[in-house]
Amino acid sequence: MAARSPDKLFDKVLIANRGEIALRIQRACRELGIKTVAVHSTADADAMHVRMADEAICIGPPSATDSYLNVPNIISAAEISQSDAIHPGYGVLRENANFARRCAEESITFVGPRPEMLALFGDKMQARALAEQCGVPLLRGTLQATSVDEASEFFASLGQGGAMMIKAVAGGGGGCWGRWGRGWGS
């Protein structure tokens, strides 16, 4: 990596995302005097986030799996561009402990939580146990993965007017919440 300016945290940040979120990160970096590197698939070569970046690197074909989620290609793009850091934006990579760990292994700063924290909070049961251990007030809930029958019993135990939220124990990134209430799912 290139030597950093003493007055800035980073000289150059690779943004491992596209669209509006990439543009927002670019704007913030520009305000801080930080150069940006956009990554893009072949389908997004003319996208706004690519045109607005200081540099751009193609990381693969149109499929997100082969480009925006392709960790080796993103790491390579950061190395080629001599980026100090990778900002994952929103989405899968921002919660990926293995991606954050891989950045650390390559001496590239991951803009986000440490890999250990991502791993901990990626497991909802571990996260709940830690919150309880730290004295964080918690709503009543199940303490393990729960079957539909167990969820129904728990819901019934809430009494008249009760409502419950269903959340995956692991994965999902929080993008899909379910609600179980009178007339819903029963």
C-alpha positions as CSV (number, residue, x, y, z in Angstrom):
1,M,0.0,0.0,0.0
2,A,1.1,3.6,-0.6
3,A,2.2,5.7,2.3
4,R,-0.8,7.6,3.9
5,S,-1.0,11.3,4.3
6,P,-0.5,12.2,7.9
7,D,-3.6,14.4,8.0
8,K,-6.1,11.7,6.7
9,L,-7.2,8.4,8.0
10,F,-7.2,7.0,4.4
11,D,-5.9,8.3,1.1
12,K,-8.0,5.9,-1.0
13,V,-11.0,3.8,-0.3
14,L,-12.4,1.0,-2.5
15,I,-16.2,0.9,-2.3
16,A,-17.4,-2.7,-2.7
17,N,-20.9,-1.7,-3.6
18,R,-22.9,0.0,-6.3
19,G,-25.7,2.4,-6.9
20,E,-27.0,5.0,-4.5
21,I,-25.0,3.7,-1.5
22,A,-21.8,3.9,-3.5
23,L,-22.6,7.4,-4.4
24,R,-23.2,8.4,-0.8
25,I,-19.9,6.9,0.3
26,Q,-18.1,8.7,-2.6
27,R,-19.6,12.0,-1.5
28,A,-18.5,11.5,2.1
29,C,-15.0,10.5,1.0
30,R,-14.8,13.5,-1.4
31,E,-15.7,15.8,1.5
32,L,-12.9,14.3,3.5
33,G,-10.4,14.6,0.7
34,I,-10.2,10.8,0.2
35,K,-10.0,9.3,-3.3
36,T,-12.4,6.6,-4.2
37,V,-12.3,3.4,-6.3
38,A,-15.5,2.0,-7.7
39,V,-15.8,-1.7,-8.5
40,H,-18.3,-2.8,-11.2
41,S,-19.5,-5.7,-13.2
42,T,-19.3,-5.6,-17.0
43,A,-23.0,-4.7,-17.0
44,D,-22.4,-1.6,-14.8
45,A,-19.4,-0.2,-16.7
46,D,-21.3,3.1,-17.4
47,A,-23.2,3.3,-14.1
48,M,-23.1,6.6,-12.2
49,H,-21.1,5.3,-9.3
50,V,-18.4,4.2,-11.8
51,R,-18.4,7.6,-13.5
52,M,-18.2,9.6,-10.3
53,A,-15.3,7.6,-8.8
54,D,-11.7,8.7,-9.1
55,E,-10.8,5.2,-10.3
56,A,-12.9,2.2,-11.4
57,I,-12.0,-1.5,-11.8
58,C,-14.1,-4.2,-13.4
59,I,-14.4,-7.2,-11.1
60,G,-16.4,-9.6,-13.2
61,P,-19.5,-10.5,-15.3
62,P,-23.0,-9.2,-14.6
63,S,-23.9,-11.9,-12.0
64,A,-23.5,-10.4,-8.5
65,T,-22.1,-13.8,-7.3
66,D,-19.3,-13.5,-10.0
67,S,-18.6,-9.8,-9.3
68,Y,-19.9,-7.8,-6.3
69,L,-19.8,-10.9,-4.0
70,N,-16.5,-12.2,-5.4
71,V,-14.2,-11.6,-2.5
72,P,-10.9,-12.6,-4.3
73,N,-11.7,-10.1,-7.1
74,I,-12.6,-7.3,-4.7
75,I,-9.4,-7.9,-2.7
76,S,-7.4,-7.9,-5.9
77,A,-9.0,-4.7,-7.0
78,A,-8.0,-3.1,-3.7
79,E,-4.4,-4.3,-4.1
80,I,-4.2,-3.2,-7.7
81,S,-5.6,0.3,-6.9
82,Q,-3.4,0.6,-3.7
83,S,-6.5,1.3,-1.7
84,D,-6.0,1.8,2.1
85,A,-9.5,0.5,2.9
86,I,-12.6,-1.2,1.7
87,H,-16.0,0.2,2.5
88,P,-18.6,-2.6,2.0
89,G,-21.6,-0.3,1.9
90,Y,-24.9,-2.1,2.6
91,G,-25.6,-5.7,1.8
92,V,-24.1,-9.1,2.3
93,L,-20.4,-8.0,2.5
94,R,-21.0,-5.6,5.4
95,E,-21.9,-8.5,7.7
96,N,-19.4,-11.0,6.3
97,A,-16.8,-11.9,9.0
98,N,-14.8,-13.9,6.5
99,F,-14.6,-10.9,4.2
100,A,-13.5,-8.6,7.0
101,R,-10.9,-11.2,8.1
102,R,-9.6,-11.5,4.6
103,C,-9.2,-7.7,4.4
104,A,-7.1,-7.8,7.7
105,E,-5.0,-10.6,6.3
106,E,-4.1,-8.4,3.3
107,S,-3.5,-5.4,5.5
108,I,-6.5,-3.5,4.1
109,T,-8.7,-1.8,6.6
110,F,-12.3,-3.0,6.6
111,V,-14.6,0.0,7.2
112,G,-16.9,-1.6,9.7
113,P,-16.8,-3.8,12.8
114,R,-14.0,-6.2,13.6
115,P,-14.3,-9.7,12.2
116,E,-14.9,-11.1,15.7
117,M,-17.8,-8.8,16.3
118,L,-19.3,-9.6,12.9
119,A,-19.1,-13.3,13.7
120,L,-20.6,-12.8,17.2
121,F,-23.5,-10.7,16.0
122,G,-24.1,-13.0,13.0
123,D,-25.2,-15.6,15.5
124,K,-28.4,-14.1,16.9
125,M,-28.5,-16.5,19.9
126,Q,-24.9,-15.6,20.9
127,A,-25.7,-11.9,20.4
128,R,-28.8,-12.2,22.7
129,A,-26.8,-14.1,25.3
130,L,-24.2,-11.3,25.3
131,A,-26.8,-8.6,25.6
132,E,-28.4,-10.4,28.5
133,Q,-25.0,-10.9,30.2
134,C,-24.4,-7.1,29.8
135,G,-27.7,-6.2,31.4
136,V,-29.4,-4.9,28.2
137,P,-33.2,-5.0,28.6
138,L,-34.6,-7.7,26.4
139,L,-38.1,-8.6,25.3
140,R,-39.3,-12.0,26.2
141,G,-38.3,-14.5,23.5
142,T,-37.2,-18.1,22.8
143,L,-33.7,-19.0,23.7
144,Q,-33.0,-21.4,20.8
145,A,-34.0,-22.2,17.2
146,T,-37.7,-22.7,17.4
147,S,-40.1,-24.9,15.4
148,V,-43.5,-23.7,14.1
149,D,-45.3,-25.6,16.8
150,E,-43.0,-24.0,19.5
151,A,-43.5,-20.6,18.0
152,S,-47.3,-21.1,18.1
153,E,-47.1,-22.2,21.8
154,F,-45.0,-19.1,22.6
155,F,-47.4,-16.8,20.8
156,A,-50.4,-18.3,22.7
157,S,-48.5,-17.7,26.0
158,L,-48.4,-14.0,25.2
159,G,-52.1,-13.7,25.7
160,Q,-54.8,-11.5,24.2
161,G,-53.3,-8.6,22.2
162,G,-49.9,-10.2,22.1
163,A,-47.7,-9.9,19.0
164,M,-44.4,-11.5,18.1
165,M,-41.7,-11.0,15.6
166,I,-40.0,-13.9,13.9
167,K,-36.3,-13.5,13.1
168,A,-33.9,-16.0,11.6
169,V,-31.3,-17.2,14.1
170,A,-28.5,-16.7,11.6
171,G,-28.0,-15.1,8.3
172,G,-30.4,-13.0,6.4
173,G,-28.8,-9.6,7.3
174,G,-32.0,-8.4,8.9
175,G,-33.7,-7.7,5.6
176,C,-36.7,-10.0,6.1
177,W,-38.7,-9.7,9.2
178,G,-41.9,-11.6,9.9
179,R,-44.8,-10.7,12.2
180,W,-47.0,-13.3,13.8
181,G,-50.3,-11.8,15.1
182,R,-54.0,-12.5,15.2
183,G,-54.9,-13.5,11.7
184,W,-51.2,-13.8,10.6
185,G,-49.7,-17.2,10.1
186,S,-52.2,-19.1,12.3
